[in-house]
């Protein structure tokens, strides 16, 4: 990230809104992928896929909740 000459970065907000939006889209995509994999794990009766995709869903929701509700 570059700053204009003579402009100092804001230490309280090191990331721009664009970075935050890209991360939110990535987490939302992970949530969708987790839902698809959970369905496939349940349909195929694969315990490891069900557990891992369930964890992906839980952590994605937790991050989005923390990011948008608690901050």
Helices and strands as residue ranges (DSSP letters): H 17-44, H 47-65, I 66-70
